Amino acid sequence: MNTIDKIKEMIDDIRPYLNMDGGDIEFVNFKDGTLYIKLTGNCNNCLGQDSTINDSLLPMFQEEIPEIKNLINVPI
């Protein structure tokens, strides 16, 4: 399984937790160690978005996919 397939599989695993709060996550791109995602729904306007990205999502992705060095939310 290649890196992008692993990322998409992890996103599918994470999605239900974000959906419970009215949010969602979409894969945008993976390039040069940076994973680009799009947080939508309630996650898009959440004041805790940076915390969710840096303290929760990035470490989870890095634990499973060490090639990921950065995580960037692409604005809608």
C-alpha beads as a LAMMPS data file, in Angstrom:
LAMMPS data file: protein, C-alpha beads

76 atoms
75 bonds

1 atom types
1 bond types

-500.0 500.0 xlo xhi
-500.0 500.0 ylo yhi
-500.0 500.0 zlo zhi

Masses

1 110.0

Atoms # bond

1 1 1 0.000 0.000 0.000
2 1 1 1.449 3.382 -0.947
3 1 1 1.565 6.428 1.325
4 1 1 -1.481 8.155 -0.180
5 1 1 -3.570 5.003 0.195
6 1 1 -2.495 4.763 3.856
7 1 1 -3.428 8.421 4.402
8 1 1 -6.848 7.962 2.823
9 1 1 -7.457 4.863 4.940
10 1 1 -6.580 6.787 8.108
11 1 1 -8.876 9.636 7.076
12 1 1 -11.703 7.124 6.669
13 1 1 -10.975 5.890 10.213
14 1 1 -10.875 9.433 11.666
15 1 1 -13.927 10.761 9.795
16 1 1 -16.630 9.237 12.079
17 1 1 -15.180 11.026 15.122
18 1 1 -15.288 14.388 13.376
19 1 1 -18.743 13.625 11.985
20 1 1 -20.051 13.198 15.557
21 1 1 -19.348 16.902 16.102
22 1 1 -20.719 17.954 12.714
23 1 1 -17.328 18.169 11.025
24 1 1 -15.475 16.295 8.341
25 1 1 -11.995 15.862 6.859
26 1 1 -10.949 15.519 3.233
27 1 1 -7.644 14.522 1.646
28 1 1 -6.253 17.247 -0.639
29 1 1 -2.637 16.297 -1.369
30 1 1 0.586 14.815 -0.008
31 1 1 3.813 16.368 -1.257
32 1 1 7.362 16.603 0.116
33 1 1 6.372 15.324 3.561
34 1 1 3.418 17.675 3.929
35 1 1 -0.117 16.368 4.148
36 1 1 -2.747 18.817 2.940
37 1 1 -6.256 18.293 4.258
38 1 1 -9.496 20.241 4.281
39 1 1 -11.529 20.424 7.469
40 1 1 -15.180 21.085 6.688
41 1 1 -18.488 21.475 8.492
42 1 1 -18.190 22.524 12.124
43 1 1 -14.453 21.805 12.020
44 1 1 -13.949 24.569 9.456
45 1 1 -14.973 27.348 11.853
46 1 1 -13.930 25.735 15.141
47 1 1 -11.767 27.846 17.425
48 1 1 -9.901 24.680 18.450
49 1 1 -8.959 23.823 14.868
50 1 1 -5.223 24.502 15.311
51 1 1 -5.160 22.407 18.458
52 1 1 -6.979 19.560 16.722
53 1 1 -4.514 19.660 13.840
54 1 1 -1.282 20.024 15.831
55 1 1 -2.089 18.100 19.005
56 1 1 -4.337 15.334 17.693
57 1 1 -4.311 14.766 13.943
58 1 1 -0.625 15.324 13.162
59 1 1 0.667 12.958 15.886
60 1 1 -1.861 10.286 14.864
61 1 1 -0.782 10.476 11.231
62 1 1 2.919 10.553 12.119
63 1 1 2.608 7.489 14.332
64 1 1 1.277 5.414 11.429
65 1 1 2.996 7.214 8.534
66 1 1 6.390 8.639 9.574
67 1 1 6.870 10.243 6.128
68 1 1 4.390 12.936 7.196
69 1 1 6.323 15.867 8.631
70 1 1 3.685 18.625 8.439
71 1 1 -0.102 18.880 8.298
72 1 1 -1.758 21.864 6.660
73 1 1 -5.460 22.626 6.541
74 1 1 -6.345 24.125 3.181
75 1 1 -9.012 26.816 3.634
76 1 1 -12.320 26.305 1.873

Bonds

1 1 1 2
2 1 2 3
3 1 3 4
4 1 4 5
5 1 5 6
6 1 6 7
7 1 7 8
8 1 8 9
9 1 9 10
10 1 10 11
11 1 11 12
12 1 12 13
13 1 13 14
14 1 14 15
15 1 15 16
16 1 16 17
17 1 17 18
18 1 18 19
19 1 19 20
20 1 20 21
21 1 21 22
22 1 22 23
23 1 23 24
24 1 24 25
25 1 25 26
26 1 26 27
27 1 27 28
28 1 28 29
29 1 29 30
30 1 30 31
31 1 31 32
32 1 32 33
33 1 33 34
34 1 34 35
35 1 35 36
36 1 36 37
37 1 37 38
38 1 38 39
39 1 39 40
40 1 40 41
41 1 41 42
42 1 42 43
43 1 43 44
44 1 44 45
45 1 45 46
46 1 46 47
47 1 47 48
48 1 48 49
49 1 49 50
50 1 50 51
51 1 51 52
52 1 52 53
53 1 53 54
54 1 54 55
55 1 55 56
56 1 56 57
57 1 57 58
58 1 58 59
59 1 59 60
60 1 60 61
61 1 61 62
62 1 62 63
63 1 63 64
64 1 64 65
65 1 65 66
66 1 66 67
67 1 67 68
68 1 68 69
69 1 69 70
70 1 70 71
71 1 71 72
72 1 72 73
73 1 73 74
74 1 74 75
75 1 75 76
